[in-house]
């Protein structure tokens, strides 16, 4: 199970850039908050990063978001991207598990999950969505929730379809 800053480092550069581009275009408050956190970590003013060409800005952001100190910023970025762009995937997974939710958001997760149901839910996601996106979602889901499902952790560690390139 990877933390959010580790996910940024282990996902493909193309997906990491896609997340930043999507957030820049669709969620300005999260993008600005991420940019501000990166600027603070790099000990520069946010305007310094804002004035850079977008490609250079994103390179700097992604390189910095892999640091443990930026876990919260990385988690917020990934969470916002998943909730906005992949709401249907979140809903599909929770529906497959039989968990009540509101547009992919859950108030209370069950303490345990049936292994067969979990495997079927993961297989359904992998059949419908890009494997790397599914891997990011499941890692984020596992890491960001208070409930730990040992079966999900084992799947993330052993299922080759859920491995990130690194």
URBELQUI-V77129 format. One record per backbone hydrogen bond with DSSP energy under -1.0 kcal/mol. CO is the residue of the C=O (numbers start at 1). NH is the residue of the N-H. E is the energy in kcal/mol with one decimal. If there is no record, write none. Layout:
CO&NH&E + CO&NH&E
This chain:
3&7&-2.4 + 4&8&-2.0 + 5&9&-1.3 + 6&10&-2.3 + 7&11&-2.4 + 10&166&-2.8 + 12&16&-2.4 + 13&17&-2.5 + 14&18&-2.1 + 15&19&-2.3 + 16&20&-1.8 + 17&21&-3.0 + 18&22&-2.9 + 19&23&-2.4 + 20&24&-2.8 + 21&25&-2.1 + 22&26&-2.4 + 23&27&-2.6 + 27&31&-2.4 + 28&32&-3.0 + 29&33&-2.2 + 30&34&-2.5 + 31&35&-2.7 + 32&36&-2.7 + 33&37&-2.2 + 34&38&-2.4 + 35&39&-2.7 + 36&40&-2.5 + 37&41&-2.2 + 38&42&-2.1 + 39&44&-2.6 + 45&48&-1.3 + 46&50&-2.5 + 47&51&-1.7 + 49&52&-1.2 + 53&57&-2.8 + 54&58&-2.8 + 55&59&-2.1 + 56&60&-2.2 + 57&61&-2.3 + 58&62&-2.9 + 59&63&-2.3 + 60&64&-1.7 + 61&65&-2.6 + 64&67&-1.9 + 67&70&-1.8 + 68&71&-1.7 + 70&74&-2.7 + 71&75&-2.9 + 72&76&-2.6 + 73&77&-2.2 + 74&78&-2.6 + 75&79&-2.8 + 76&80&-2.5 + 77&81&-2.2 + 78&82&-2.7 + 79&83&-2.7 + 80&84&-1.9 + 81&85&-2.8 + 82&86&-1.2 + 86&90&-2.1 + 87&91&-2.5 + 88&92&-2.7 + 89&93&-2.4 + 90&94&-2.3 + 91&95&-2.8 + 92&96&-2.3 + 93&97&-1.6 + 94&99&-2.8 + 102&105&-1.3 + 105&102&-2.7 + 114&118&-2.4 + 115&119&-2.6 + 116&120&-2.3 + 117&121&-2.3 + 118&122&-2.4 + 119&123&-2.6 + 120&124&-2.4 + 121&125&-2.0 + 122&126&-2.5 + 123&127&-1.6 + 125&129&-2.9 + 130&134&-2.3 + 131&135&-2.7 + 132&136&-2.3 + 133&137&-2.7 + 134&138&-3.0 + 135&139&-2.2 + 136&140&-2.7 + 137&141&-3.4 + 138&142&-2.4 + 139&143&-2.5 + 140&144&-2.8 + 149&153&-2.1 + 150&154&-2.6 + 151&155&-2.3 + 152&156&-2.6 + 153&157&-1.7 + 154&158&-2.0 + 155&159&-2.7 + 159&162&-2.0 + 160&163&-1.3
